[in-house]
Amino acid sequence: MESNFVDYVKILCRSGKGGKGSMHLRHVKYNPNGGPDGGDGGKGGSIILRGNHNYWTLLHLKYERHIFAEHGGNGCKDKCHGTDGKDVYIDVPPGTVVYNAETGKFVCDVAYDGQEIVLLKGGRGGLGNFQFRTATNQAPRYAQPGEPMQEMAVILELKLLADVGLVGFPNAGKSTLVSSLSNARPKIANYPFTTMEPSLGIVGYRDGKSFVMADIPGIIEGASEGKGLGLRFLRHIERNSLLLFMVPGDTDDIKHEYEILLNELRQFNPEMLDKHRVLAVTKCDLLDEELIDMLRETLPDDLPVVFISAVTGFGLEELKDVLWRELNAESNKLQAITSEDSLVHRDKDMSQFAQELADEGEDEDIEYVDDLEDADDIEELDDLEYIEVEED
């Protein structure tokens, strides 16, 4: 069964070209020397990315391989302006990063709902000969062609935006915790890799406050090298404000497992270690207070540690208090601001792109479609210079 969670798509985008300016001289019965009256061409449509919180995956774009904007209309006589091509808006969930599919270069980042970014600008329309009239050239017999369209194959990569990201080995109790704290209902079963796709849950807090928690598929040792689900979902943790590490209480060495998880994040992106972290020891419903105190002495002392049981509810209120305190710490807010630029402007390794696209079934080459309707109008206009002419 095909997953509804799509976080990688490859599409070909093309803006509209500008319409040609009209070269026309007015000749009527009572005004044989009416002069130039050619109108300007219309502007081509632009391709615009728009953040939309109503989407949380890129599924709606998976089968839309080509997105083209309209061309601008040509100018006409009587100083009639050509029609402007309609802009095309591509709605994407906040947290979507755009890369050039040919080079892997970072293009832009849609970070919040309602944000609009012009991905490809439509070509300007050419000026009609009416704009070139002067006292010494009262009947110009030339007009400008429109600017050409822009074209780019892009890869859209979604990185979930959440306040708290869960990090842990398979069967650490991540999905159980999300289902206990929120209305999210991820699949829960007693075997590894039950969670095959990320899910979000809204956790209610005191006085009507809330925060978003992301359940990420389990990480195993060597994930940064491609083992298990590999790098498939590690990128979703990049956008989380706070990382909640989860290790079961019946583990032989809790501190060692925590260090393994920390090392995988370090191998994937060292900047992720700058995030605030909380350690939750799960499945503690069978542990007594004496054993919990003994375990606490063996755990790292550089981060908050909470013992919980998502099944019985033990420690969940304390966990929410700790998470809320860490989320609103001034040092955490400062880190989120200072690290954003270094996070989103990293170019992409094309070999990694190829693997991610293959996982999403997007590895087929995009067919470049020629617009044959106006093929005879295509010219080399890269050095087109616009001349500003004041009206008399």
C-alpha positions in Angstrom: 0.0 0.0 0.0 1.4 3.4 -1.0 2.1 5.8 1.8 0.2 9.1 2.0 3.2 10.8 3.6 5.3 12.3 0.7 8.2 14.5 1.7 10.2 14.5 -1.6 8.9 15.6 -5.1 10.6 16.6 -8.3 8.8 19.0 -10.7 9.6 21.1 -13.7 8.5 24.7 -13.3 8.3 27.3 -16.1 7.3 30.9 -15.9 5.5 32.7 -18.8 7.3 34.7 -21.4 6.4 38.4 -22.0 4.2 39.4 -24.8 5.6 41.2 -27.9 5.1 44.9 -28.2 3.1 46.0 -31.2 4.5 47.9 -34.2 1.6 49.7 -35.7 1.0 53.1 -37.4 -2.4 54.6 -37.2 -4.1 55.2 -40.6 -7.7 56.4 -40.6 -9.8 58.4 -43.1 -9.5 61.7 -41.4 -6.1 61.2 -39.8 -3.8 59.6 -42.4 -0.7 60.5 -40.3 -1.9 59.4 -36.9 1.5 58.2 -35.8 2.5 55.2 -33.8 -0.1 53.5 -31.6 1.4 50.1 -30.9 0.6 48.8 -27.4 2.9 47.1 -25.0 3.0 43.3 -24.5 1.7 41.8 -21.3 3.8 40.4 -18.5 4.3 36.6 -18.3 3.0 34.7 -15.3 5.3 33.9 -12.4 5.7 30.7 -10.4 5.1 31.5 -6.8 5.6 29.2 -3.8 3.1 29.8 -0.9 3.2 28.4 2.6 -0.1 26.7 3.5 -0.7 25.2 6.9 -3.6 23.1 5.6 -1.0 20.8 3.9 1.4 18.6 5.9 2.8 16.5 3.1 3.7 17.0 -0.6 1.3 14.3 -1.8 -0.8 16.9 -3.8 2.3 17.6 -6.0 3.5 14.0 -6.4 1.7 13.5 -9.8 2.0 17.0 -11.0 5.2 16.8 -12.9 5.0 20.0 -14.9 3.8 23.4 -13.6 3.7 26.2 -16.3 2.5 29.7 -16.0 0.7 31.6 -18.8 2.5 33.7 -21.4 1.8 37.4 -21.7 -0.4 38.5 -24.5 1.0 40.6 -27.4 0.3 44.3 -27.7 -2.2 45.6 -30.2 -3.0 48.7 -32.2 -4.7 51.7 -30.6 -2.2 51.4 -27.7 -3.9 48.3 -26.4 -1.9 46.6 -23.7 -1.4 42.8 -24.0 -3.0 40.7 -21.3 -0.8 39.7 -18.3 -0.3 36.0 -17.9 -1.8 34.5 -14.7 0.6 33.7 -11.9 0.7 30.1 -10.7 0.8 29.5 -6.9 2.2 26.3 -5.6 0.9 25.6 -2.1 3.4 23.8 0.1 3.4 23.0 3.9 5.6 25.2 6.0 9.1 23.7 6.4 9.5 23.0 2.6 13.0 23.6 1.3 13.6 24.0 -2.5 16.7 22.8 -4.3 17.8 23.0 -8.0 17.4 19.5 -9.3 20.3 19.8 -11.7 22.9 21.1 -9.3 21.6 20.5 -5.8 22.0 24.2 -4.9 19.7 25.6 -2.3 17.1 27.9 -3.8 14.7 29.0 -1.1 12.9 28.0 2.1 9.1 28.3 2.9 9.1 28.7 6.6 5.7 29.9 7.7 2.0 29.9 6.7 1.2 32.6 4.1 4.8 33.2 3.1 5.1 33.8 -0.7 8.3 33.4 -2.6 8.7 34.1 -6.3 10.4 31.0 -7.6 10.5 31.9 -11.3 9.7 35.5 -12.4 7.6 35.9 -15.5 9.1 37.8 -18.5 8.4 41.5 -18.9 6.3 42.5 -21.9 8.0 44.3 -24.8 7.3 48.0 -25.4 5.2 48.9 -28.4 6.4 51.5 -30.9 4.2 54.1 -29.3 6.8 54.2 -26.4 9.6 55.0 -28.8 8.2 58.1 -30.5 10.3 61.3 -30.2 10.4 64.7 -31.8 13.0 63.5 -34.3 11.5 60.0 -34.8 7.8 60.5 -35.0 7.1 57.2 -36.7 9.3 54.5 -35.2 8.9 51.2 -37.1 10.1 48.9 -34.4 9.0 47.4 -31.1 10.5 45.2 -28.5 9.9 41.4 -28.1 9.0 40.2 -24.7 11.5 38.8 -22.2 11.9 35.0 -22.4 10.5 32.6 -19.8 12.5 31.0 -17.0 12.6 27.2 -16.5 14.0 25.1 -13.7 13.6 21.5 -12.5 13.3 21.7 -8.7 13.2 19.3 -5.8 10.9 20.1 -2.9 12.0 18.6 0.4 9.7 18.7 3.4 11.2 19.0 6.9 8.4 18.8 9.5 8.0 21.9 11.7 7.4 20.8 15.3 8.3 22.0 18.8 9.4 18.6 20.1 11.0 15.8 18.1 11.1 12.3 19.5 14.5 10.5 19.0 14.9 6.8 19.9 15.4 3.3 18.8 12.5 1.2 17.4 10.1 0.2 20.1 11.2 2.8 22.6 7.6 3.9 23.1 7.6 7.0 20.9 4.2 6.3 19.3 2.7 5.3 22.6 3.8 8.6 24.1 2.3 10.7 21.3 -1.0 8.8 21.5 -1.1 9.3 25.2 -0.4 13.0 25.1 -2.3 14.0 22.0 -5.2 13.0 19.8 -2.8 11.5 17.2 -3.2 7.8 16.6 0.0 6.4 15.1 0.2 2.7 14.5 1.5 0.8 17.6 2.7 -2.8 17.6 5.3 -4.9 19.4 7.9 -5.2 16.6 10.6 -2.9 15.2 9.9 -0.1 12.7 6.2 -0.1 13.4 6.3 3.7 12.6 7.2 4.0 8.9 6.3 7.7 8.5 6.4 10.7 10.7 3.3 12.0 12.5 2.4 15.1 14.4 0.4 15.5 17.6 -0.7 18.6 19.4 -0.1 18.2 23.2 -2.4 20.2 25.4 -0.8 22.1 28.4 -2.1 24.3 31.2 -4.3 27.4 30.6 -5.1 26.4 27.0 -1.5 26.3 25.9 -0.1 23.6 23.6 2.9 22.5 21.6 3.5 20.2 18.7 5.2 16.9 19.0 6.7 14.9 16.1 6.9 11.1 16.2 9.9 10.2 14.0 10.5 6.5 12.8 13.1 4.7 14.9 16.8 5.2 14.5 19.3 2.4 14.8 23.1 2.5 15.1 24.5 3.2 11.7 21.5 5.1 10.5 23.7 8.0 9.3 25.5 5.5 7.1 22.2 4.2 5.5 21.3 1.3 7.8 17.7 0.7 8.8 15.7 3.6 7.4 18.9 5.5 7.1 18.7 9.2 6.5 15.2 8.9 5.3 13.6 10.8 8.2 16.6 12.2 10.1 16.1 15.5 8.3 12.7 16.0 10.0 14.5 16.4 13.4 16.5 19.3 12.0 13.5 21.7 12.3 12.4 20.7 15.8 13.1 23.2 18.6 13.7 20.6 21.2 14.8 17.0 21.0 13.3 14.4 23.4 15.5 11.3 23.6 13.6 8.2 24.6 15.3 5.1 26.0 13.4 2.1 27.6 14.0 1.6 31.4 14.7 -2.1 30.9 17.7 -1.4 28.7 21.0 -2.8 29.9 22.9 0.5 29.6 20.6 3.6 29.2 23.5 6.1 29.0 25.2 4.0 26.3 22.0 3.9 24.1 21.6 7.7 24.6 25.2 8.3 23.4 24.6 6.1 20.3 21.6 8.2 19.4 23.5 11.3 20.0 26.4 10.1 17.8 24.0 9.3 14.9 22.7 12.9 15.0 26.3 14.2 15.1 27.2 12.2 12.0 24.1 13.5 10.2 24.4 17.1 11.1 26.7 18.4 14.0 24.5 21.5 14.4 21.7 19.4 15.8 23.8 18.9 19.0 23.2 22.6 19.7 19.5 22.0 20.3 18.2 21.7 23.8 17.7 18.0 24.8 15.6 16.1 27.3 16.0 12.4 28.2 12.9 10.4 28.9 13.4 6.9 30.4 10.2 5.0 29.2 8.4 1.9 30.3 9.0 2.6 34.0 5.7 1.2 35.3 7.6 -1.8 36.7 10.3 0.1 38.4 10.1 1.2 42.1 11.4 4.4 43.4 14.6 2.9 44.8 15.6 1.5 41.4 14.7 4.8 39.7 17.1 6.6 42.1 19.8 4.1 41.3 19.4 4.6 37.6 19.3 8.3 37.9 22.8 8.3 39.3 24.2 6.6 36.2 22.6 9.0 33.7 24.1 12.1 32.1 23.9 15.2 34.3 24.0 17.8 31.5 20.3 17.5 30.5 17.0 17.0 32.3 16.0 13.4 32.9 12.4 12.3 33.4 11.1 8.7 34.2 7.8 8.0 32.5 5.3 5.3 31.6 3.0 6.3 28.7 0.7 3.3 29.5 0.0 4.2 33.1 0.5 7.9 32.9 3.4 7.9 35.3 5.6 11.0 35.0 3.7 12.5 32.0 2.7 15.7 33.8 6.3 16.2 34.9 7.5 15.5 31.4 5.1 18.2 30.0 6.4 20.7 32.6 10.0 20.0 31.6 9.3 20.2 27.9 7.4 23.5 28.3 10.2 25.0 30.4 12.9 24.0 27.9 10.9 25.2 24.9 10.5 28.6 26.5 14.0 29.0 27.8 15.7 32.1 26.4 18.8 30.2 25.4 16.6 27.8 23.3 14.9 30.7 21.5 18.2 32.4 20.8 19.7 29.1 19.4 16.7 28.7 17.1 17.3 32.2 15.6 21.0 32.0 15.2 21.2 28.5 13.7 18.5 28.9 11.1 20.7 30.5 8.3 23.3 27.8 8.6 20.7 25.1 8.6 18.7 25.9 5.4 21.5 27.2 3.2 23.5 24.0 3.0 23.6 22.7 -0.6 22.5 19.1 -1.2 24.7 16.1 -2.2 23.3 14.9 -5.5 24.0 11.2 -4.7 21.8 11.6 -1.6 19.1 13.3 -3.7 19.1 10.3 -6.0 18.6 7.9 -3.1 15.8 10.0 -1.6 14.0 10.4 -5.0 14.3 6.6 -5.6 12.6 6.0 -2.2 9.8 8.3 -3.2 9.5 6.8 -6.7 10.6 10.2 -8.1 13.8 9.0 -9.7 12.5 9.1 -13.3 13.8 12.0 -15.4 11.4 14.8 -16.0 10.5 15.2 -19.6 11.2 18.7 -20.9 8.1 19.8 -22.8 8.5 22.3 -25.6 5.8 24.9 -26.1 5.2 24.4 -29.8 2.3 26.8 -30.0 4.6 29.8 -30.2 7.7 28.1 -31.4 8.3 30.7 -34.2 8.4 33.5 -31.6 11.3 32.1 -29.6 14.4 34.3 -29.8 17.7 34.8 -28.0 16.7 37.7 -25.7 19.1 37.2 -22.8 20.6 40.7 -23.4 17.3 42.4 -24.0 17.6 46.1 -22.9 14.5 48.1 -22.0 14.5 51.7 -23.0 12.5 54.1 -20.9 10.8 56.7 -23.1 8.8 59.6 -21.5 5.5 60.4 -23.1 5.1 63.8 -24.7 
